[in-house]
Amino acid sequence: MKRFAGLVCAVAAIAFFASCSKDKESGTLSFDSPAVFLSAGQTVKVGFKAVNLQNLSVTNKPTGWVEPAIDFAAQTLTITAPVSFEDDEAKTGSLVLAGSPKGGSSVSATLFVGVVNSEDLSGKPANSYIVSKPETNYLISSMFRGDLMAVLPASVDVVWQSKSGLIQYAELREDGMVSFYVGADSDDEKKIKEGNAVIGAYDAGGTLMWSWHIWAVNYDPEASAVDFNGLKMMDRNLGALANDNSTVENILASYGLYYQWGRKDPFIGPASYNAANGASASMYNGSGSRVYMKTETSSAESGTMDYAVRNPLTFITGVSGSEYDWLWSAHSDDLWGDTKTVNDPCPYGWRVAPSAAFDNLLVKNTPEAGDADKYGWTLGWNDSESLFIGAGRRRYDNSSIQNLYAPAPAQTLGVRSTADEAQPWEGLYWSADAGTGTQSSALHFWFEKKSTSKGIENGVLYARANGMPVRCVKAE
């Protein structure tokens, strides 16, 4: 009986505590958008949602900005940008709105505000966009997916990015535009923060519908393109942040991204210039958390275009049943081609280089002692030349980065199974051309660093599940 009485008292005490806790209400506060971009002197209204809050105030704003006006009833904040800026006044910064519920703890919401340039890229639709202006709000159309999507996405987010915070404030606007911001390099405010990212568009159920590669780079492909076999070619790999082998940092930056033949989405390269341990470079989502590349074996379920589109982080390996294509059975020679296709990974006005672009390329000058350790050759055609980095490939059967040419018998080169031992030797580049008489292989161009006079060959068939660098040519 005493135990029962004690239990009743305990229950009563819990009930009393719960009753008392109701006197303290919790509140929430959030902005409708993560950022607002204005021109000098412009006034805009930004919506917010305040729940169970009895007061609101702006607790922080950029230096030189006027106090925003709060309309509690309408739940809007009126923001006016300065007309001009003195030396100590900020063009960008954080605006913090705070409030407190009855008897509860205060809550706050942060909005990025900035007087920055905006650039609308929707008139140049592609699966890849070059962005090169720092502290700029970029706009692309969410309705473009090689062609136009029939259904407007419900949201957008960063699938992966090579640096945390590279792509900021990505959101889907009511007009169907994808808005995102890229800041300046930490060492040079006149240059963009460089890196690669993939932004995805999602339906209401959270399924990815399409994605776009963002190539943030201080690079103008038109200004430095080279003429190879009558085609105007970019002088660096798609996604590369450099084309230079003078330092280990530049070698790594010159690799660019890797593509399976016919897929539009890129895969990131190695973590170090010599691909130590075969590790991939780090990737992050829009929240700054690490994300990782996945590997899936081609099958009737995974080896489809629909699966590939919905899973841009998944490398689909080839097997004998798929004829070593990432596609299980629906092999197509038309995924890439002589004209820009729905799946072409190059920026607007460019397309994957055809096999003919690599015809008759030769090593420039006479290789000297030590050149084999420079991770690439300068190759030329007539008076045009470009450095081609030996970035190797992601293997068709396991997605690992390999950079060794091993003709049979493999023992002639010794046992070299690790990526760091193999790294300096081989360059492999996809062409847009499918192989004649086969729908599971495609043509590629390659060079092999152990040879200084031969070792360059074009139009060679290779399994389409391989991931290799791409060079883009003008889509005339």
Rosetta blueprint (number, residue, H / E / L):
1 M L
2 K H
3 R H
4 F H
5 A H
6 G H
7 L H
8 V H
9 C H
10 A H
11 V H
12 A H
13 A H
14 I H
15 A H
16 F H
17 F H
18 A H
19 S H
20 C H
21 S H
22 K L
23 D L
24 K L
25 E L
26 S L
27 G L
28 T E
29 L E
30 S E
31 F E
32 D L
33 S L
34 P L
35 A E
36 V E
37 F E
38 L E
39 S L
40 A L
41 G L
42 Q L
43 T E
44 V E
45 K E
46 V E
47 G E
48 F E
49 K E
50 A E
51 V E
52 N L
53 L L
54 Q L
55 N E
56 L E
57 S E
58 V E
59 T E
60 N E
61 K L
62 P L
63 T L
64 G L
65 W L
66 V L
67 E L
68 P L
69 A E
70 I E
71 D E
72 F L
73 A L
74 A L
75 Q L
76 T E
77 L E
78 T E
79 I E
80 T E
81 A L
82 P L
83 V L
84 S L
85 F L
86 E L
87 D L
88 D L
89 E L
90 A L
91 K L
92 T E
93 G E
94 S E
95 L E
96 V E
97 L E
98 A E
99 G E
100 S E
101 P L
102 K L
103 G L
104 G L
105 S L
106 S L
107 V E
108 S E
109 A E
110 T E
111 L E
112 F E
113 V E
114 G E
115 V E
116 V L
117 N E
118 S E
119 E E
120 D E
121 L L
122 S L
123 G L
124 K L
125 P L
126 A L
127 N L
128 S E
129 Y E
130 I E
131 V E
132 S L
133 K L
134 P L
135 E L
136 T E
137 N E
138 Y E
139 L E
140 I E
141 S E
142 S L
143 M L
144 F E
145 R L
146 G L
147 D L
148 L E
149 M L
150 A L
151 V L
152 L L
153 P L
154 A L
155 S E
156 V E
157 D E
158 V E
159 V E
160 W E
161 Q E
162 S L
163 K L
164 S L
165 G L
166 L L
167 I L
168 Q E
169 Y E
170 A E
171 E E
172 L E
173 R L
174 E L
175 D L
176 G L
177 M E
178 V E
179 S E
180 F E
181 Y E
182 V E
183 G L
184 A E
185 D L
186 S L
187 D L
188 D L
189 E L
190 K L
191 K L
192 I E
193 K L
194 E L
195 G E
196 N E
197 A E
198 V E
199 I E
200 G E
201 A E
202 Y E
203 D L
204 A L
205 G L
206 G L
207 T L
208 L E
209 M E
210 W E
211 S E
212 W E
213 H E
214 I E
215 W E
216 A E
217 V L
218 N L
219 Y L
220 D L
221 P H
222 E H
223 A H
224 S H
225 A L
226 V E
227 D E
228 F E
229 N L
230 G L
231 L E
232 K E
233 M E
234 M L
235 D L
236 R L
237 N L
238 L L
239 G L
240 A L
241 L L
242 A L
243 N L
244 D L
245 N L
246 S L
247 T L
248 V H
249 E H
250 N H
251 I H
252 L H
253 A H
254 S H
255 Y L
256 G L
257 L L
258 Y E
259 Y E
260 Q E
261 W L
262 G L
263 R L
264 K L
265 D L
266 P L
267 F E
268 I L
269 G L
270 P E
271 A L
272 S L
273 Y L
274 N L
275 A L
276 A H
277 N H
278 G H
279 A L
280 S E
281 A L
282 S L
283 M E
284 Y E
285 N L
286 G L
287 S L
288 G L
289 S L
290 R E
291 V E
292 Y L
293 M L
294 K E
295 T E
296 E E
297 T E
298 S L
299 S L
300 A L
301 E L
302 S L
303 G L
304 T L
305 M H
306 D H
307 Y H
308 A H
309 V H
310 R H
311 N L
312 P L
313 L L
314 T E
315 F E
316 I E
317 T E
318 G L
319 V L
320 S H
321 G H
322 S H
323 E L
324 Y L
325 D L
326 W L
327 L L
328 W L
329 S L
330 A L
331 H L
332 S L
333 D L
334 D L
335 L L
336 W L
337 G L
338 D L
339 T L
340 K L
341 T L
342 V L
343 N L
344 D L
345 P L
346 C L
347 P L
348 Y L
349 G L
350 W E
351 R E
352 V E
353 A L
354 P L
355 S H
356 A H
357 A H
358 F H
359 D L
360 N L
361 L L
362 L E
363 V E
364 K L
365 N L
366 T L
367 P L
368 E L
369 A L
370 G L
371 D H
372 A H
373 D H
374 K L
375 Y L
376 G E
377 W E
378 T E
379 L E
380 G E
381 W E
382 N L
383 D L
384 S E
385 E E
386 S E
387 L E
388 F E
389 I E
390 G L
391 A L
392 G L
393 R E
394 R E
395 R L
396 Y L
397 D L
398 N L
399 S L
400 S L
401 I E
402 Q E
403 N L
404 L L
405 Y L
406 A L
407 P L
408 A L
409 P L
410 A H
411 Q H
412 T H
413 L H
414 G L
415 V L
416 R L
417 S L
418 T L
419 A H
420 D H
421 E H
422 A H
423 Q H
424 P H
425 W H
426 E E
427 G E
428 L E
429 Y E
430 W E
431 S E
432 A E
433 D E
434 A E
435 G L
436 T L
437 G L
438 T L
439 Q L
440 S L
441 S E
442 A E
443 L E
444 H E
445 F E
446 W E
447 F E
448 E E
449 K L
450 K L
451 S L
452 T L
453 S L
454 K L
455 G L
456 I E
457 E E
458 N E
459 G E
460 V E
461 L E
462 Y E
463 A E
464 R L
465 A L
466 N L
467 G E
468 M E
469 P L
470 V E
471 R L
472 C E
473 V E
474 K E
475 A L
476 E L
